[in-house]
């Protein structure tokens, strides 16, 4: 499941750039839906335009925030310059003691090893060397311009301020000539990963599954060059099966019904 949380800029940046790796909230009905292995998309207030996605690594429960702050170092909850007294005071302004007593509180441990950014495609530079492989195999200029005009969402990771991976989807595709099954269809348009040993590809496919479920998708499909044996082996390990061929590419799909 993908959960959305809005954060003030200060706390958004503590996670994105700093040492904060726990999001702490009341353990109310909404938070009880969050499970280990789920995704959380954090959105920066007030515009909610800057977003990133991380996976939930663990769920830790406490009676109240005082107990929680006694168990987890302050730098992992806020910032190393903060104090337990200041953070506890701030939390109690939002979450009075009677609510803490009623619901309990939760520390949601975040896996920050893979932070997936979520933005409009116009924020991405297609001059990045990562796209060279696409440019060598396809005439992609018109394709890119069409997606930019439509303000397609993209998901990506960075390393040293350069793109290290990118995922582009087409949700609820209705005009496919490559995949002709009946149902609601999601196409993986592009999945490029530089750092293959970090587990980014698998994290993306897990995210795609959750996006598909939230959109009531019946089938996910993608195309790949027939000689791309390493990628074919990877997607088969993740539940994709061969549908057929389209020109010089294979079509693979996964059924979610």
C-alpha positions in Angstrom: 0.0 0.0 0.0 1.1 3.6 -0.6 0.4 6.1 2.1 0.7 9.9 1.7 1.9 12.2 4.5 2.3 15.9 4.3 5.2 17.5 6.2 6.3 21.0 6.9 9.5 21.9 5.0 11.7 21.6 8.1 10.7 18.0 8.9 10.6 17.1 5.2 14.2 18.2 4.9 15.2 16.4 8.1 14.3 13.1 6.3 15.5 14.0 2.8 18.8 15.5 3.8 19.3 14.8 7.4 19.5 12.0 10.0 15.8 11.7 10.7 14.7 8.1 9.9 11.6 7.7 12.0 8.2 9.4 11.4 6.3 9.7 14.6 2.6 10.0 14.9 -0.5 9.1 17.0 -1.3 5.4 16.4 -4.8 6.3 15.4 -7.0 4.4 12.9 -5.3 5.9 9.9 -1.8 4.9 11.1 -2.9 1.4 12.0 -3.2 0.8 8.2 0.5 1.3 7.8 2.4 -2.0 7.7 6.0 -3.1 7.3 6.9 -3.2 3.6 4.4 -0.5 2.7 5.4 2.8 0.9 5.0 6.3 2.2 5.1 9.3 -0.1 6.1 12.4 1.8 4.9 15.7 0.3 6.4 19.1 1.3 4.0 21.7 2.4 2.5 24.1 1.4 2.7 23.5 -2.4 3.0 19.7 -2.2 5.0 19.7 -5.4 8.2 18.2 -4.0 7.7 14.5 -3.1 9.7 11.4 -2.3 8.8 7.8 -1.5 10.4 5.4 1.0 9.6 2.0 2.2 8.5 1.2 5.8 11.1 -0.8 7.5 9.5 -1.4 10.9 6.6 -0.2 13.1 7.4 0.5 16.8 4.6 1.2 19.3 4.7 3.1 22.5 2.3 4.4 25.2 3.3 8.0 24.7 5.9 10.3 23.1 7.9 10.5 26.4 8.5 6.8 26.3 9.3 6.9 22.6 11.8 9.7 23.0 13.5 7.7 25.8 14.0 4.8 23.4 15.2 6.4 20.2 18.0 8.9 19.8 16.8 12.4 19.0 18.9 12.7 15.8 16.8 9.9 14.3 13.5 11.6 15.2 14.3 15.2 14.3 17.7 16.7 14.0 20.9 16.4 16.0 20.6 20.1 17.1 17.2 19.4 18.6 16.6 18.5 22.3 14.2 15.9 23.7 12.5 18.6 25.8 11.8 20.9 22.7 10.6 18.0 20.5 8.3 16.7 23.3 6.9 20.1 23.8 6.2 20.5 20.0 4.6 17.1 19.8 2.3 17.7 22.7 1.0 20.9 21.0 -0.3 18.7 18.1 -1.0 15.6 20.1 -2.4 16.3 23.7 -1.7 13.8 26.4 -5.3 12.6 26.4 -5.0 11.6 22.8 -1.7 9.9 23.4 -3.4 7.9 26.2 -6.3 7.1 23.9 -4.4 5.9 20.8 -0.8 5.3 21.8 1.9 6.5 19.5 4.0 5.0 16.7 7.5 5.4 15.4 7.5 4.4 11.7 11.0 3.4 10.7 11.9 4.4 7.2 14.3 2.7 4.8 16.2 5.7 3.4 18.7 3.5 1.5 16.5 3.9 -1.6 14.7 7.3 -1.7 12.5 7.5 -4.8 11.7 11.0 -5.9 8.3 11.7 -7.6 7.9 14.7 -9.8 6.7 16.1 -13.1 8.7 14.9 -16.1 9.7 18.5 -16.9 11.9 18.5 -13.9 14.1 15.8 -15.5 17.0 16.5 -17.9 17.1 14.0 -20.7 20.6 15.1 -21.5 21.7 12.9 -18.7 24.0 10.1 -19.9 21.6 7.5 -18.5 19.4 8.1 -21.5 22.2 7.4 -24.0 21.1 3.7 -24.3 17.6 4.7 -25.2 18.8 7.3 -27.7 21.0 4.6 -29.3 18.0 2.3 -29.8 15.1 4.6 -30.4 14.2 8.0 -31.8 12.9 9.3 -28.5 12.7 13.1 -29.1 9.0 13.2 -30.1 8.2 10.7 -27.4 9.8 12.9 -24.7 8.1 16.0 -26.0 4.7 14.3 -26.0 5.2 13.3 -22.3 6.4 16.7 -21.4 3.4 18.3 -22.9 1.2 15.9 -20.9 3.2 16.6 -17.7 3.7 12.9 -17.0 4.8 11.8 -13.5 8.2 10.2 -13.2 9.9 8.4 -10.4 13.7 8.5 -10.0 16.7 8.2 -7.7 19.8 10.3 -7.6 23.4 9.7 -6.7 25.8 12.6 -6.3 23.1 14.9 -7.8 22.9 12.8 -11.0 20.1 10.4 -12.1 20.8 6.9 -11.0 17.5 5.4 -12.1 14.1 6.4 -13.6 10.7 4.9 -13.9 8.0 6.2 -16.2 4.5 4.7 -16.3 1.3 4.9 -18.4 -1.7 4.2 -16.1 -4.9 3.0 -17.6 -3.6 2.6 -21.2 -6.4 2.2 -23.7 -4.6 2.3 -27.0 -2.0 -0.4 -26.8 -1.1 -2.3 -30.0 1.5 -4.4 -28.1 -0.8 -5.9 -25.4 -4.3 -6.8 -26.3 -5.8 -8.4 -23.2 -9.1 -7.0 -22.0 -9.0 -5.1 -18.7 -7.5 -2.0 -17.1 -3.8 -1.8 -18.1 -0.7 -0.2 -16.8 2.4 0.1 -19.0 5.9 0.4 -17.7 7.1 2.8 -20.3 10.7 3.1 -19.1 12.7 1.4 -16.3 16.4 2.4 -16.3 18.7 1.6 -13.4 22.5 2.3 -13.2 23.3 0.8 -9.8 21.9 -2.7 -10.3 23.4 -4.1 -7.1 21.5 -1.7 -4.8 18.1 -3.4 -5.2 16.5 -0.4 -6.9 14.9 -2.4 -9.7 13.1 -4.7 -7.3 12.0 -1.7 -5.2 10.5 -0.1 -8.4 8.6 -3.2 -9.3 7.2 -3.4 -5.8 6.1 0.3 -6.1 4.6 -0.4 -9.5 2.5 -3.2 -8.0 1.2 -0.9 -5.3 0.4 1.9 -7.8 -1.4 -0.7 -9.9 -3.5 -1.9 -7.0 -4.4 1.6 -6.0 -5.7 2.2 -9.5 -7.6 -1.1 -9.8 -5.3 -2.3 -12.6 -5.8 -5.8 -14.1 -2.5 -6.1 -16.0 1.0 -4.6 -16.0 3.1 -4.9 -19.1 6.4 -3.8 -20.6 8.4 -4.4 -23.7 12.2 -5.1 -23.9 14.8 -5.9 -26.5 14.9 -9.6 -27.3 18.7 -9.7 -26.5 18.2 -8.0 -23.1 18.7 -11.3 -21.3 19.6 -10.0 -17.9 16.5 -7.8 -17.7 14.3 -10.6 -18.9 15.6 -12.9 -16.2 15.0 -10.1 -13.6 11.4 -9.5 -14.6 10.6 -13.2 -14.8 11.9 -13.6 -11.2 9.4 -10.8 -10.3 6.3 -12.6 -11.6 6.3 -11.4 -15.3 5.5 -13.8 -18.1 6.0 -13.6 -21.8 2.9 -12.4 -23.8 4.4 -12.3 -27.3 6.6 -10.3 -29.6 6.1 -6.9 -31.2 8.6 -6.1 -34.0 12.0 -6.7 -32.5 10.9 -6.7 -28.8 9.4 -9.1 -26.4 6.2 -8.2 -24.5 6.0 -9.4 -20.8 3.1 -8.9 -18.4 1.9 -9.6 -14.9 -1.7 -10.3 -14.1 -3.2 -8.7 -10.9 -6.8 -9.9 -11.1 
